[in-house]
Amino acid sequence: MRDAVFRRLTGVKKATFLEMQSVLEAAEERKKAHGGRPPTLPVRERLLMTLEYWREYRTYLHIAQGRGVSESSAWQSIRWCEDTLIKSGQFTLPGKKSLRESGRNYEVVLVDATETPVERPKKSNAAVIRARKDDTR
């Protein structure tokens, strides 16, 4: 697959993907040393599943059906990948201080999408048609 297509599909460059994969494989080796049941999917498939979740925000059920595993297995795999990549510290975004100190000017447009109350007309006695007492029987 070409680099441009791979990036459109996963949201990361191939080089970044390979770095993520090496971090996860090292963590998998440490996990295997402690024993336990081996995972159903290889590290590469679990990473692709995680990137698919991040990129498309599909449900665990849809992702699991595409890979032939259970929904809980998909959740566990994605959670493990996320936690392992966060703990590695190699894939973190810069903090607020480093962005302020970089000297770049950022232009931000905020859209307020909060709910606002709808103004409805007030009911008044003139607007309500009253029925005669005779007609209500």
Secondary structure by P-SEA (a helix, b strand, c coil): ccaaaaaaaccccaaaaaaaaaaaaaaaaaaaaaccccccccaaaaaaaaaaaaaccccaaaaaaaacccaaaaaaaaaaaaaaaaaacccccccaaaaaaccbbbbbbbbbccbbbbbbbbbcccccccccccccc
